[in-house]
């Protein structure tokens, strides 16, 4: 029997009478580093007395310290799930959870949730929606904003600490992988990783100096995110190794990004990335994201290779993750798409449709309404209370906004990302500037110009204002003003029109 292979303590804890609360049946879940005992409405997580290259649970004192760290770290975003650290007393054959006397072992006590709500399961059922991904992005941004920042003098996030685990990962993979095709791909990825690191070393240093290296989650794949009462919740961060969680915030979200790609959800991967960017404004992350995404994909490849070796399974998962890493660096040539049209014509909806039809998850949506407010220290949906043509909508603010959009677009294109610039672009000169940028960067240029009747425009604007949840503050008066100075597309510009937004350019 499987139970006979368990330590006496864990076998005894399968009996409901060991717990201080009702539990009709105890279910055991085993991982390579923990035992999880599901008892009624609670879960007790006990750390195995193991020592591995990346963790040390070798003594009771160290396991207690890690239990306390797990409780502290996860209570940052899930205090209602992570409840307390409890002692297990008595003898291995006759233990008592939260009993009196000298502790035999310690456990993290958690409130049980429905495993069907884990996002990997939700995704596998085809039920993961953009709104869930938007909530996830917001939860992560809020968490990262409150997370402790690494000081400049610490080792965390310094360039040598960025490349060290990436190269170590390759060494471990080379020892685990024997397939010639995989090895050829690994060699190419190894060379790319070294070259990218050399190119991006200044970026890594600057990001640390700007406070983007923080005490993060460290393991943000879909299996560590759950829907509870319709709300996205993070759980189970890495507590056993500081180097794994004191990382750049973009390394944290890169795991979620590649996991959505691995679940064959490129639309949601792209949506997640854009929702994260829209809320964080961390566009400096984009040049380094692919470096971290490849690293995360190859970490998954290594874990899959270890499991395949232990279970004598096939290596299809290993091959899949290596191919995913390869696809991340072999993306199509970037495109630049600008929108054109009056308030309410559907520019943002059309841009979102393009985004959700990007199978490479490599398109960034810049929205003038959001970036204008960011320039003035406002959140996307905050009200500026600006009068018509005043406040944050004076001509100088308009010019600053388009300058910011231009600079962000140039940086993103140079980093290899396609860009949709969602703004009115009512003037020939504004459109010409971005066309020139496309020429300068060697990028294909397109114009997305949704059409609507004047009646539809007025209806949409009124409806949007009633709902009050949109970044746009355009009113009917703004529309009337736009009608007086719009410069329609000329014949040469119409050549660049995107005709079928369901397929993209």
Secondary structure, 3 states (H helix, E strand, C coil): CHHHHCCHHHHHCCCHHHCCCCCCCEEEEECCCEEEEEECCEEEEEECCCEECCEECCCHHHHHHHHHHHHHHHCCCCCCCEEEEEEEEEECCEEEECCCCCCCEEEEEEECCCHHHEHHHHHHCCCCCHHHHHHHHHHHHHHHHHCCECCCCCCCCCHHHHHHHHHHHHHHHHHHCCCHHHHHHHHHHHHHHHHHHHHHHHHHHHHHHCCCEEECCCCCCHHHEEEECCEEEECCCCCCCHHHHEEEHHHHHHHHHHHHHHCCCHHHHHHHHHHHHHHHCCHHHHHHHHHHHHHHHHHHHHHHHHHHHHHCCCCHHHHHHHHHHHHHHCCCCCEEEEECCCCCCCHHHHHHHHHHCCCCCCEEEEEHHHHHHHHCCCCCCCCCCCCCCCHHHCHHHHHHHHHHHHHHHHHHHHCCCEEEEECCCCCHHHHHHHHHHHHHHCCEEEEECCCCCHHHHHHHHHHHHHHCCCCCCCCHHHHHHHHHHCCCCCHHHHCCECCCCCCCC
